[in-house]
Amino acid sequence: MLRRLIVDSVLYTLATAIPGLFGLALLPVYTRFLHTSDYGLIDLIGLTSSIVTTIATLEVSQGLARHLPEALGPEDRRKLSSTAFWFTGVTMLVATGLLALAAPRLAPFLLQKTNSAGLLRLGCAAALMSALQAVALRHLRGSLRPKPYLLATIATVAVTTLVTLLLLTRYQLGPAALFLGYGAGATAGLAVGWRLARAEIGWTWDVIAMRRMLKFSLPMVASTLGIIAAGPAGRWIIAHSDSLDAAGLLGIATRVASVIGLAASGLQQSLGPLIYTSHRQERTPANLAMSFSLFAACGLTLCAGLSLFSPEIVHVIAAPRFHGAAALIGPVSAAMLIMATTMFAPGLEIECKTSWIAGTGLTSGAVNLLLCWLWVPRFGAMGAASAMCCSATLQMLVIFSLSQRNYRVPHRWGRLVAATLLTALVTRSGPGAMIVGLDLDHWAARGALLGGLAVACWLLLVQPFVQTSIRSHFLHGNSAH
């Protein structure tokens, strides 16, 4: 399992990193042609589209991802994938049409701008194509076909980038350019994904397959809504309590911190199908524990690096009017890392206890919205970023606790907590501070501090597993002789 996990993780990480890195590379262009309020508006429309997609499709793609790795044969896979695809297409078409009709009334309330109905329609149309593309890609992922998945992703990124740059720089369409480019890219990715999976996504509709997927996915609707409430939904409160400009700064910080999500998503996309197919094997829990420790060591170091060098990062990739986002990168990065760790707690998903996942997500979302309501009026965007950290921590603790009861993984909690506290101490430092005799105004001092943290995380989290593996190798070798 571990070797397959590493190979698939590399391919899926590339598939996730390519669009994310392209997005980061284009931020200097976007921030030149867009204002902070434009970014806030883009984020709110994206948030609205995500909620519409989640409710309309009933998260059937997650049901597809859960059952496809255990499909009995090509015919079973065809029934699952085709049914999910056409269900998504019909429901999203209806939802997009209804939202287009209601856009003139909804836009002033949702987006705080009276002339944004057209942008809301564009965002939902792009979400329609993206939802269909997601089903095709879920099929490739669930069928353990990372190379075709990567190819479809490259097509999406290429078309999205070209169309967006053309419309933004030459025709200066503003936020509309991003939604048109996003929709064009999703359409291209859908075309490639359909082509590569055409043998198993046809015109089939199977009621039994639909029931199987919905039984798993229906509670996940509440879970996904809870995740949205625990993260991006706070931007609505920022837009209403503060301004679209503050929401835009949080959006820039989120895009920088998405480096952590990029690093985690490839592992997550390969880990899920492998866990579903091999969780009964004796070595799987130990492999999961080792993978978690390695991920935590890399993730904590990356999170600390983003926080320590946030001023330099924002100065390089964004126009001066966005430089206020630097202070938000640390807490947003921490929240993203905390949320990503729950992939190593698969017990509830293995046992299909999705109602527990839903309850945890909704609770975490409610806590985040409450904290945003209390903190944003006083602390602005920093209040929303801090609320994300608190709600993510709550969700992580509950998910791991419940997962261990259903599928025990031998995590080394003492070492994980020690490494986390050490990282928190480091990330509390920054320019103008002194720690262990280093003047952190200089980037070299911060680099030395980060290097020390990386070594400490390795010794705490990874080295014990290396020693155990070496000891096990010699013991097995001696017993064989």
N, C-alpha and C positions, 0 to 999 in steps of 0.2 A: 504493500500500500504506500509506504513512504516514498519509494522511488517514483511510482506513478504520480504521487501527489506533487513531488518536486517538478517533474517534467510538465505536468498539466498546469501547475501554478505559474511556471515561467511563461507559457503560452497565453494563459488567461490574464496574467499581469501585463503582458505586452498589449493584449486586446483592450485592456482597461487603461493602461498608461498612455497609449498613443493618443486617444481623444483628450485625455486630461492634460497631457503635456502640450498638445497643440493649443488647447484652451488657455493654458498659462502663458505659452509663448506669444499668443495673440493679445494678451491683456494690454500691453503697451499701445497697440493699435486701437483696441476698444476704448480704453480710457482717454485716448486723444479725441475720439469722435463722439463720445458719450459723456454725459454729466453724472454726478453722483445720484441725482434723482432718477435718471434713466435706469441706472443699475437697480435702484430700489424698485422701480416699476417692473423691470424684467423679472426680478425675483418674486414679486407678488403674483405676477401672471403665471410664472412657473409653479408656484405653490398652489394656485387655484387649479391649474391643469392636473397637477398630481392628485389632488383630492377628487376631482371629477373622474380621472382614470381609475383610481382605486375603487370608488363606489360603483362606477358603471360596469367594470369588468369583473367585480367580485373577486379580484386577485386570482383568477383562474390560472394564470401563468405560474403561480406558486404551486398550485395543485398539480400542474403538468410537471414541474421540476421535481416534485416529491415522488410521483408515481412512474415517471418515464424510466429512471434507472432500473426499476424492478419489473418493467414490462416483459411479458413472456415471449414475445417475438415481434417480427416486423408488423404483423396485422394489428397487434395490440398497440404498438407505438403509433401506427397510422390513425387509429381511432382516437387516441388521446390527443395527439398533436392537431389533427384536423378539427376536432370538436372545439378545442381551446381556441384555435385560430378564428374560426367563423363566429364563435360566441363573442370573442373580443371585437371583431369587426362590426357586427350588428349592434352590439350595445354601445360601443363608442360612437358609431355613426348617429344613433339616436341622441345620445348625450350631447354630442357636439352641435347637432341641429337645435336642440332645446336651448343650449347656452347661447348660441348665436342669436336666437330670437330674444332672449332675456338680457343680452349684453348691455343695451342702453340703460337699463334700470340697475343692473348689478355693478357695472364698472365704477360709478361714482362712490358706491359704498365700499367695494372691495379694494379699489386701487387709489382712492383719494384724488382722482382726476376725472373731470367730467367728459373729456374728449378722448378717452382711452378704450371705447367699446370696440373699435376696429382692431386694436392690438390684442384685446382679449379674445376676439374671434380667431385671429391668426395663431395665438398661442394654443388654443384648443384644437385647431385643425392640425397643427404640428404634433400635438399630443396624440391625435388619432393615428397618424402614421407611425409614431414612435411605439404605441401600444402594439400594433400589428408586428412591427419589427421585433419587439421584445419577445413575442411568442415564437417567431422563427428562430431567434437566437437561443431561447430557452430550450427549444427542441435540439439544436446542435449541441448545446452544453449538456443537457440531460442524456444525450446519446453518446457522451464522452468523445466528442469530435472537436477538439480545440483548434485544429488548423483551419477548418472551414469557418469556425467562429471568428478567428482572427482575420480571415479574408473579408468576411462581411463587415467587420468593424472598420477595417482599413477603407473600404468603399464608402462607408458612412462618413468617416472623418474627412476624406478627400473632397467629397461633394459639399459637405457642410462648410468646410474652410473656404473653398473657392467661391461658392455662392455668397457667403456672408461677407467676405472681403470685397467682392465686386460691388455688392449692394451698399455696403457701408462706406467705402472709400470713394468710389466713383459716383454713385447715385445719391450718397448721403441720406439714406432712408432712416437713420437712427435706430431705435430699438426694433422696428419692424424688420430690419435686415437680419437680425439674429434669429427671429422666429421663422422667417422665410428660409434662411440657410439651414436651420435645424430641421424643418419639415422636408426640405429637399434631400438632406443627408439621410434622414430616416427612410425616405422613399427608396433611395439608392441601396441602403443596407437591407431593406425588406426585399428588394428585387434579387439581390445576390443571395440572401439567406433562403428565399423561396426556391431559387434555382438549385442551390446545393442540397436542399432538403425536399426536393419535389417528389421523390419517391415515397415519402412518408407524410407529406402534407398535401392532401387532395381535397376532394369534395365530400368526404365522409362526415356524417353526424351520428354520434352514438349516445343514446340517453344514459346507458349504464356508465360509460366513460365520463360523461358530464357529472353524474352523481358522485362518482369516486373523487373527482377533482374538487368539486364544490364542498364535499364533506371535509376535506382538508383546508380548503382556501377560505371558506366563509368566515371562520373566526379570525383569519389573517387580515380580513378587511379592517376589523377593529384594531388589530395589532399595528397595521400600517398607518392608519389614521392616528394612532397613539404616537408612533414614531415621528410623524409629521408634526404633531402637536408638541412633541418633546424637542423639536429642533427648529425647522424653518418657520413654523407658525408664529413664533415670537416676533417675526418681522412685521406681521400685521399690527401687533401691539406697538412696535416701534413707529410704524408709519402713522398710526392714529395718535400716539402719545407724544412723539417727537417730530419726525419728519421723514420724507422719502430719502433725503440725503443721508440720514443716519442709517436707514435700512440699506442704502447703497454701500456704505462703508462696511457694514457687517457682511454684505454680499461679497465684497472684495476679499475680506479676511477669510471667508469661507472657501473661496476659490483657491487661495494660497494654502490653506490648511487641507484642502482636498488631496494634496500630495499623500497624506496618510491614508485617505480613503482609496486612492489609486493603488498604493502598495498593498492594502488589505484586500481589495476586491478580487484581485486575481487569485489569491489564496482561497478566498471565500467561495468563489465560483467553482474551483476545482475540488475544494474540501467537501462541499455538500454532497454531490453525487457519489464520491468515494466513501463517505461515511455511511450513506444509505445502503451501499452494496457490500460493505465490509465490516459493519459495526459488530457483527457476531464473532469476528476473528479475535483470537486471544491477545494479539499484540496491538490491536487498534487503540485501546485506551492509553497505553504507554506511548505510542506514537503521537497521539493527540497531545499528551502532556508535554512531550519534547517539542512538538511544533509550537505550542503555546509559549513555552519559555523562549524559544528562538524568536518568535514574533514579538514578544514583549520586549526583549533586549533591543531589537532593531527599532521597534515602534517608539519606545521611550527615548532612545537616542535621537531619532528623527524629530519627535515632538519638542525635545529640548533645543535642538538646532534651529527649528523654525521660530521658537520663542526668542532665543538669544539673538538671532540675526534678523528679526522681523523688520527693524528700521531699514537695513540695507536692502532686504528683499523688496519691500514696498517701493523704495526709491528707484530701484532698477525697473520694476515691471509696471509701475503706475504713474500717471500724471500727478503733479503736486497736489491737486485738489483731493486726491485719494489717500494722501499720506497718513491721515488720521486712523486708517485701518490697521496700522502696525501694532497699536496697543491691544487690538482684539485678537490677533493671531494666536497668542499663547493659549488663552482659555478655549477658543474654538478648536484648536488642534487637540487639546486634551480631551474635549468632549468627543471628537471623532475617534480618537484612539480607544477611549473607554467603550463606545458603542461597538467598535469593531471586534472587541474581545469576546463578545457573546457568541461568535461563530464556533468557539471552542467549548461551548456548553450545549451539545446537541440532544440532550436527553429528552426534552419535551417534544422535539420534532421527530425523533426516532419512534417514540411512543404515540405520535400523532395527537398529543395533548395541546392542540392549537388554541383551545379556549383559555388555557393558562397563559399562553404567550400573549393572547389578545388582552387579557385582564392586566397583565404586567405593562404592556405598551400603553394602554389607556390610562393607567395610574401614573406612569411616568409622564405622559403628555399633560395630564391634569396638573401635576406638580410643576412642570415647566411653565405652563400658562399662568398659574397662580403666582409663581416667583417673578415672571416677567411683568405681570400686572402690578406687583409690589415694587419691583426694582427699577423698571425702565423709566418711570417718571422721575426717579431720583438720580439714577446713574446712566441713563441713556442706553446706547448700544452695549456698553460694558455690562450693564445689568442683564441684558438678554443673553450675552455670551456666558456669564457666570451661571445663569439659570440653566443653560444647556448642560454645563458640567455637572451641576447638582442632580438634575433629573437623569442624566446618563449614568451617573454613579449608582443611583437608586435602582435603575432598571438592571444594570449589570449584576449587582449584588443579589437581587431577587432571582434573576434568570439562572445564575450559577448555582444558587442554593437549591432551586427546584430541579435543575438538571442533574445534579449529583445524586438526588434521590432516585432518579430513574435510570441513569447511566453513569456510573462512577468513573471518573478520570483522575488518576493520581497526580494532581497538580501540587506543586511545592509552594504553598501559600505564603509561608514565612519569607522565603526569598523574594517572591513576587511583591509582597508588601514593602520589604526593605528597599528594593530597587525603585519602586514607585515613590516612596517618601524621599529618597535621594534625588530623584528627578525633579520632584516638586520643589525641593530646596534650591536646586540649580536654576530652575526656570523662574523662581522668584527674584533672581538676580538679573541685572541688565545694565545698560549704560548708566554711568553715574554711581554704581555700587562698587563695594570692595568685598571680595571673598577670598579667603586663604591667601591674602597678600596680593591678589591680582586686581589691577585697575580695569574694570570691565568697560570703560570707555573705549578701549582699544580692541579692535576686532581680533587681534592675535591672542589676547588674554582670554576672550570668550571662546576662541577656538581651542586653546589649551584646556579650558574647563570642560568643554564638550568632549574632547578626547579622553580626559580622565573619567568622565561619566560613562563613555562607551566601554572602557576597560572594566569599570566596576560592574556594569550590567552584564558583560560577558562572564566575569568571574562568578557573579551571583546566580545567573540564570542558565547559562549555557555550559560552562565548564563541568558542573556536576553530572550532566547527562553524557558529556564526552568521556569522563572518567568511568561512568557506569558501563558505557558501551565497550570501552577498552577492556575493563575487568571481565565483562561477560564474554568478550571474544576470546580472552586467554583461558577462561574457565572452560568454555566449550571446546577450545582447541586441545587443552590438556586431557579432558575427559575422552575426546575422540582418540587420542594416542593411547 
